[in-house]
């Protein structure tokens, strides 16, 4: 039995203290957000298929305690398929919405970043395997989908690399396929920070130290999959989110700064000139990438040693079609970093931001803005696609007025119907940076994508704006007070709705009764 402590499930809104994967799993169980699968499950397709069906019904996180051929090494999946679980992982209020959680992220990371703290006895070094004993197949690495090219060691994890000139450490979420007992193929996409590092080692004629990390404090996985600026360490971002230093250690093999509380680390070296076929892999877009003979070969990590904790926990994600934890992660961290970008760009009036998980967590953005000048809503749309987050892969931006929350799709559709004119409100941007994983583009032309800005705001400069229907605030308050008298049970919903339904308090009326 793995040493992830069993806890009696209970409901609580108190944020949990998380410092590694095990404390996160225990916190999920206390919140009733974990299901333990005790019957034997095959790592070959079955584990992924059970997880995906569970995710489609918005089920709990899963801990497989009896994986075929791998007694004593459980596999953890579906970690982030609800906003509640994301909030728990960030030690935030579990009742927050995605946009509210992203706002917390933005607020924490716009303050001072927190450097990691080096420790003397990292837990991940409880077991050290080196040389001929290195064997990646000793871990329950899943085979996910029927047309995948093999088993993928890193899906919920990241690759650690370092800039040889500045020492900047990058945590990049690059999938890693097992190509041999000591070989991991790594999809380091061109232009990513890991690729920048690799090109420097290539120019020097040197091997690049690298380490694949699986099973860590979830905040490190979240930071590692986030678009942050070059020369910024994700350890510092994670420290800001935790409001305390991340425990790390320096590897005497590679010289890399590695997470002390990880479950498994496979470290070694990448020869920038050694490439191998890798994939296919069922990606977060819902389509395969890495089709052999059609896409470029990938660099490989030659693993020199494996570090792992006693009774390690393997963490995996099903990836595939939305919505699973990858889409939720991307929705959270891209919403967060986009809000952060707009804050740092000093774009005024931003009320809420949202990149929906249904858009694979990256292709569409919605921003709510309180307009202050003509062209303000257009300023917001252009700022989004010029930002660090929005310049890469984003296909469309919808801007809405301040009375509509960026997550409120009922009102967004209403705005697109009543405040939107295609000829006036749409701009097509012909050239923007694309992701090579975009299946909406031909496989031989995925470097550039067009974009659309959709302005669903009533133009600020209109002198005669349409008269909007509102309810009386005093009467709504009376309705709220009598809610149970009407025979309805529970708390009145009026308090959550009043600002949307009632006339804005700042609005003034003319003698004719119309808003000015």
N, C-alpha and C positions, 0 to 999 in steps of 0.2 A: 504493500500500500504506500502510495506517495505521501510525503509529509506535508502536503497542503492540508491544513487543519480543517476538519469538519466543524461547521458552526450551525447552530439552530437558526433557521431562517426567521427573520423578523423585519418589519417595516420601520424604517427610521429615516428622517430627513437630515440627520447630522452627518456632515462630510466625514469620510474616512481618511485616515492617514495611510498613504500608499508610498512604499519605497522600493518595491520589486514586483515581479509578476505574482508571486505567491500571496502577498498582502492584498493585491488587487482581486485575485480569485476569492480570497476569504471575505473581502468586503462585498463582492457581488453576492456571495452566498448569504451574508447577513441581510442583504436587501431583497432576498428572494429572486435574484437575477441569474442564478446558476443552476444548471441541471447536470448531475453526474450520470454518465452512461456506464453502467457496470457490466453489461453483457459484452461478449467479444465482438469487435468491429474490425473489419479488414481495412488496412491503410490504403489498399489498392481500390480506389473509386468509392467504396461503400462509405467511408468516413466523410468524404466530401459531400456525397449525395444526401446522407442524413443531415449534415449541417445545412446544406442549401435549402432543403425542404423546411427545416426548422426556421431558417431565416425568412423564407417566403411568408411564413405565418407569424413573423415578428416574435419568435420564441426566445427563450433565455440563452445566455452563453452556455457552452457545452464543454464538459471535461470528460474525455474518453479515458477511462481508467483500465481498460482491458483491450489494448490494441494487439491485433494478431501478430505474432512473432516477436513482440516487444514487451514482455512482462516487466512491470515496475516503472515504465516510462509513459506517462499519460500524454495525451495531445489535447490542447486547449484551442477551441475555435469560437467564432461568433462573438468576439469580445466587445464589439462596439456597435451592434446593430440597432441600438436604441440610443436616443439622446441622453436618457437617464444614465446609461452605463458610461457614456463619455464623460458626463458630469462627475460621476463617482471617481473615474480614473484621474480627473483633474482636481479632486478634493473640493468640488464645488457643490452647490445646492442641487440635488437631483431633480428638482422641479423646473429648472431653467429650460427654456427653449433653445434651439440651435443658435439662433441669432443672439440671444442673451448670453449664452455661453461664449460665443465668439467675441462679444463685447468685453466680457471678463478677460479673455485672452489678450485682446487688444490693449486693455488698460494695464495689465500686468507687464506686457512686453514693451510698452512705451516708457515704462519706468526703467530704473537701472537694471541691467542684466546681472546675473549671479554666476560667478566663475565656479567650476567644479572643485571638489576637495579630494586630494589624494589620500588613500588609505593604505595601511601596511599589509593587511591580511584580507584580500578580496575573496569573497565567498565562491566566486566562479572558479577559483584555482583549487578547490577541494579535490579535483581530479585533473591530472595533466597526462595526455597521451601524445607521444611524439614518434617521429620516424616511421618505421614500417608498421607500427601499431595504429597509425591514423586510419580510420575507416568510417566514412560518413554514413555507411549503411548500417552502422550499429545504433542509429537513431531512427525512430518511426517517421521518416520523411514521407508525407503522403503523395500519392498519384491522384491528381484532382479530377480531370475530365478525360473522356475516352480518347480524344485526339491530341492530348498533350504529348510532348516529346519524351517525357520521363517524369522523374520525381523532383520536386522543387523544395530545396532546403530552406531558402529564405523567401517567405511571402509576408510574414509578420515579423519583420526585423530590418536590419540595415547593414550597410557596408561602411566600415570606418577607414578613411584615408586621410593623408596629411599633405599639405603643401610643403614641398622640400625647401622652399625659400623663406616662407614666413612662419611656418609651423601651424598655420590655420588647420584645424581638424574639422573634417566634414563627416556627418552621418547621413548617408544617402540610401533611400529605400529602393534598392535595385534587386529585382528578383534574381535568384541563384539556383540553377539546375545542377543536380548531381550528375556529372559526366564521367565519374570514376570514383574509386574509394577515397582518393585524395585530391579530386579536381572539382571545382565549382565554376560553371559558366556564369558570367555576370552581365546582365543587360545594363551597361552604363551608357545611357543615351547621350549622343553627341550634344555638347553644350552644357551638360550637367556639371556640377562642381567636381564630382569624381572624375569626369572626363578632362576637366581643366588640370587637375592634379596629374592624371596619367600622361597627358601630353608633355608636362614638364619633365617627368621621369624619362619619357621617351627621348626628349631632346638631350638629356644628360647621358643617355645610354645606360640607364639604371633600371633595376627592378623596382616596382612600387609596393611598399608594405601595405597590406590590407587585411582586414578582419571582418568576417561575417558573423553578426550577432543575432541570436535567436533567444527569445524569452527574456524580457528586460522590464524595468519600470516602464509602464505603458506611456508615460510622458515622453520618454526617449524615442519610442516608435512614432508618436505623434509629431515630435519635433523633427525627426529624421525624414518624415514624409512631407514636410512643410517647405514652401518656397521662401527661403530667407536670402538675404543679400550675401554676396561673396565676402570672404574674410570674417564672417560671423560664425562662431562655433554653436552648433545646436546644443551642446552641453550648457552653454550660457542661457539659451532660450529656455531650456528645460528647467534650469535653476530659477529663472524669473517666474515661470509658471508655478513651480513648487514653493517659491519664496525661501529657498534654502539650497545649499550646494548639492550637486549630484556627486555621489561617491564614485571615484575612478581610481585607476592605477596605471602605471606606465609599464608596458610590456618590455621585458629584456630581450625578447626575440625580434620584435619589429620596431620598437621604439614608439609605438602608438599609444595614445591615451584611450583606455578601454573601460567600460562600465563594470564596476566591482561586483554588482549584484545580478549580473546576467545569468541565465540558465546555461547557455551553451555559446562558446565562441570558437570559430574555426579561423585560425590566423595563418598567414603565410605571405606569399609574394605574387604579384601580377607582372608578367613580362608584357609590356605594351605592344610588342610585335608578335605575340603568340595569340592567334585567334582560332576559335573553333565554332562549328555549327552548334546552335542552341535553340531549344524550342521544338515544335510550337508550344504556345502557352495560352490558356484561356484567360484573356485579359479583363480588366475592370470595365472595358467598353462593351463587353458581351460578345466580342469577336476574338479570334485567334491572332496572335502575332508571333514572329519568329519562324515563319514558314521557311523551311530549308530550301535553298536554291532560289528563293525570292527576296530574302532580306540578308543584310550583311552579317558575317560571322561576328562573334562576341569575344571579348577578352576573358581569360580564365584565371581563377585564383588557385594556385598550387598550394594546398594546405600542408603546412609543416607540423602543426600541432593543434590539438583540440583541448580546450579547457571546458569543464562542466561541473556543476554542483552535484552533490549527492542527490540521487533520485530526481534527475532533471525533468522539467516540464517542457515539452515541445509545443511551440505556439505557431499556429497556421491560420490562414484565412482562405476562404473558398474563392475569392476574387470573382470572376464571372459577371453575369448580368446584375444590374441594380435590383434591389438595394441589399448590400451586405456591408460588413464593417469597413471595407476599403472605401466605399462610397460615402459612408458616414464620416470616416476620418478625413477624407478629402473635402467634404462639405464643411466640416468644422475648421480644419486648418486653413483652407483657402478663404473661407468667409472671414476668419480671424485676421489673416495677413492682409487681405484686401482692405478691411476696415482699418488696420494698422497703417497701410500705405496711404489711404485717403486722409487719415489723421496727420501723418507726417508730411503730406503734401499740402496740408492746411486748406483743404477743400471745405468751405463752411457749410453748415446746415445739414450734415449727414445725420439721419434719424435712426436708420437700421440698414443692415446689409445681409444678403443671403445668397449663397451659391448652393442650390438644391442638390441633395444626394441623387435625386432622380435624373439629374443631368450628368451623371457619373461623378458628381462632386467637383466638376471643373469647367464645363462647357458653357454654362449660362450663369449670369449674375443679375440680381435684383437689388436696387438701391433706392431707399426712401429719402427724400430731401425736402427740407423746408426752404422754398425758393425765396431769394432776397434781391434778385436783380434779373433783368432780361437775359436769357441764355444760360441761366444758372443750371437748369436740368441738363442742358447739352454739355456744359462744363463738366458735370459729374460723369456723364457717359464717356467723354473723351479722357478724363482722368483715370477711369477704371482701366481702359485698354492701354494706357501709358504707364501703368503701375507695374511694380515688380511681379505681383501676382497675376494681374490681368493681361499682361503682354504675351503670355505663353499659353497657347491652346484655347483661349476663350473665344467663343463664337458669337455671343450676343449679350447685350446689356439692356435691361429694362429699368427705366427710372420712373418712379411714382412719387406723387405728392406726399407731404408729411403726415397726412391723415390716414395713410395706408401703410401698414407694417410690411416689411419686405418678405415676411413668411405667409402673409394672408392672401392665398391664391384666389379666394372668392372675390376679394376686393381688387386684386391685380387684374383679373379677367374683366371686372366691371370697368376699371380704368382704361383698359385696352379697347373697351367697347364705347366708352362715353367721353374720354378725354384725349382720344388718339385719332389722328388722321394720317393714313399711310403716306400721302404725298408730302405732308408737312413734318411728320413725326419720325420718319425712318431715314437713317443714313447708312449707306453701305461703305465699308472700309475695305478696299480691295486687297491690301497686303498686310499680313500680320504673322508673327511667329507661330508655327503649328507644332503639335506633338506628332512624332512618327507613329504613334499608336492610334491615330484618328482613322477609323474605318470609313468615315464619310468622304475621304479623299482617296484618289487612286494610289496604289502602293508605291508607284514610282515617282509620285509628286506630293510628298507629305511635309515639305519644309515650310510652305506658305499656305495660309488659310485666309479667306475673307471673313469680315465681321459685320454685324448689324447692330446699330444703336437704335433702340425703340423708346421714344420719349412719350410716356403715358401720363404726362403732367399737363394740366391746363396752363397755357402760356402765361407767364408772369405779366407780360406787357399788355395783355388784353384789358381794355377799359371796361368792357361790358361782359363780365364773366357769367356763365349760366348760374341760375339760382338753384342751389342744392337743397334737397329735402332734409330737414333735421327734426328731431323730436324735442319736446320741452324737457329741459334738464330737471326742473322741480318735480314734474309729474313722474319722470323716470325714477327719481329718488323715492317718491311715494310708492311706486310700484315695487321697488326693491324692498322697502320696509314691510310691505304687505305680501311678499312673495308666497310665504307659506299659507297665508289666509286664502289664497286662490286655489289651494289644494295641491300645490307643487311641493315636492320634498327637497330637503337639502338647502344648501346656501344659494342665495339669489345670484344669478349670473350678471345682473345689471352692472355691478361695480366694474367688471372686466370689460363691459361693452359701452359704458356711458360716453366715453370720449369719442367713440366711433359713431354713436347714434345721435348724440345730442349736439346742439349748436355750440361751436367753439366758444369758450368763455371770453376770448379776446375780441370776438366779432362784434361790430357795432352796427346798429340799424339806422336807416334813414326814417323819416316820418312815414314813408310809404311802407315801411316794414321790411325793406330789402337790405341785404348786407352791402356795406360799402366796399 
